[in-house]
Amino acid sequence: MIQTLKALGGMHVAPHHLAAQAGRDVLRDGGNAVEAMVAAAAAIAVVYPHMNAIGGDGFWLIHEPGKAPVAIDACGPSAALATREFYAGLDSIPSRGPTAALTVAGTIGGWAKALEVAAPWGAALPLSRLLGDAIRHARQGVAVTTSQSALTREKFDGLKDAPGFAETYLVNGQPPEPGHILRQPDLANTLAQLAERGLDDFYRGELAARLGAELERVGSPVRASDLAAYRAQIVEPLAVRLNDSTVYNLPPPTQGLSALMILGLFERLGVTEGEGFAHLHGLVEATKRAFRVRERVVTDPQRAPADPRTFLTPEALDELAAQIHPQRALPWPDTAAPGDTIWMGCVDAQGRAVSFIQSVYWEFGSGTVLRGTGVCWQNRGTSFSLNPKALNALKPGHKPFHTLNPSLALFDDGRVMPFGTMGGEGQPQTQAAVFTRYARFGQTLQQAVTAPRWLLGRTWGDVSTTLKLESRFEPALVQQLRGAGHVVEELPEAFSDTMGHAGALVRHPNGVIEGAADPRSDGLVAAL
């Protein structure tokens, strides 16, 4: 798709079409952007289970016209029993299975906090309406996507023995084929119980008691007491000032700092033309500097070694940008961080905008599906280190490092732009590609999302740190990048899942809303 869709009555974009339509239909029923996002978040947890689940975490940016954006941190901390002693004899936390499920799932708490933020906007739709599509899809079934089938097959050995995984996601012990009808009756019942008893039941009700008991039974350190202690938090977003706009993102423990730094650094390079060497090289080199800062300072805010805002000042960005050579690549052996996620955006007819991201970290998270609930639990806590001297050393009650980072830009001319993507290391890079293509080099929103992308580092289970390019880049540009010292890896696909599933919306001052969905995904733009 290369045409940017436009509408006036509200718009929702998601990497799965059923989630986008769930959000759009809530708007049609009179719901606001937050209510639509809760509906879409519940739906996508059902229809895209390899990428996210209600057993994961989430982050929100909410903008109401005339007011500063509100950020919600819905990241669960490590369990009280998640100590180095719990993992004695191991060099690292296992990536799959119950011992990988060591943090509280925060995303449901984020839904609740977002609905509190939206409460002053008017009469609220009932939870039964917001969760209705998700419940229906879980009970009646959905067609397995190509990406779910492929990733189940690719990660089969690590996932097949996790408690509850085979019963929930496999077919006769084997990965499902695309188009197989996946039914999740236990998850349908769980969502129906939340609709009836309220979202707090996940943490301090009968459902919480069952979740805690089941986590203990399978061998996770998480207990019902950890769930009971959890509440999502409203936090102050980070922001970077650009020439014509201010872009917002989440503070630590997310890598939102790096997403903003990339844009701030690139702005200072004076690049005047998109898609050429200066554009790609400049963003890749900005990424390297931003990631080096990220590795030094992004951790649980309780133990952050520096205030992330100090790296977004004009002086700090000027200093780092001056280190970027216009023709030569900085060597890049640095390690990378994995992640599998969904991003969604919504704008309602009143101009209220949401940028939202939800994840279980790796595909299917820990792979552990809690008996009788259908809840697949994240493995976000595997980003902790068992080295007590590490920046993200494991400690009970602390938040893990998060790749998740939704963005939202407010332009001086009145435009509002929620944008983001899934894809681990690729998230801030793809955000920078989409934003600069649209806001700096005159591409339409859909062109900016569809255009060929790159990724420095890894995502989707890859551990290399090469500069990966989709196959649509011109050979001469690829050669220029190699000549500058970039270690380039050309991917065979024209549209690769490696590059994540991006999306963006823009609301103009006259009320027109534009939207773009990623052709690499199963998603779409749904509008009124």
Number of C-alpha atoms within 10 A of each C-alpha: 13 15 12 18 18 20 16 19 18 29 32 37 32 35 27 24 20 24 31 30 25 28 35 30 23 23 26 16 11 15 23 30 31 31 27 31 35 24 28 33 32 26 29 29 26 32 27 24 20 27 27 32 32 28 28 31 31 33 28 33 27 24 24 17 12 8 8 13 20 20 26 25 27 28 32 27 26 26 25 17 17 23 18 19 10 12 14 11 8 11 10 15 22 16 20 22 26 26 24 24 33 31 34 32 33 27 30 27 26 26 25 17 21 27 18 12 15 18 14 9 13 9 11 14 15 14 19 18 16 25 23 20 24 27 25 19 22 24 18 14 18 19 15 20 20 15 17 22 19 15 17 23 17 13 14 15 10 14 23 23 14 17 20 22 22 20 15 21 25 19 13 9 11 13 21 21 18 14 12 15 14 21 21 24 20 18 26 25 17 19 28 19 17 20 19 13 16 16 21 17 19 28 25 17 18 14 20 20 19 17 23 23 16 20 24 15 14 18 15 22 24 27 23 23 15 23 24 18 12 19 20 22 17 17 14 16 23 19 22 23 18 18 10 12 17 15 24 28 30 28 26 27 25 26 28 27 30 31 30 28 29 27 26 28 28 24 21 17 19 11 17 10 13 17 18 16 20 18 20 17 23 25 23 24 26 27 26 21 20 25 24 12 16 21 17 13 22 28 25 22 17 10 12 16 13 12 13 20 14 11 21 21 15 15 11 15 23 16 11 17 22 12 12 20 14 15 14 15 20 15 11 16 10 12 12 17 18 21 26 25 29 30 30 34 37 38 36 27 20 14 25 21 31 32 30 31 25 31 35 31 29 26 25 32 32 31 31 32 29 26 20 15 19 26 26 30 30 33 32 32 30 25 23 23 19 21 13 12 9 10 19 25 19 24 20 16 20 25 27 27 23 26 28 33 35 33 31 29 23 21 17 11 10 13 18 25 27 28 30 32 32 33 32 29 26 28 30 31 27 28 26 25 24 27 24 21 22 18 15 15 16 13 17 19 25 24 19 27 29 21 20 18 26 24 26 24 23 24 26 19 17 12 13 16 19 17 19 21 23 20 19 15 17 10 10 11 14 17 13 15 21 16 13 16 14 23 17 18 19 16 15 11 12 15 20 19 16 24 27 29 28 30 36 32 32 26 27 17 12 9 17 16 28 25 30 31 33 27 21 19 21 17 23 23 27 26 26 15
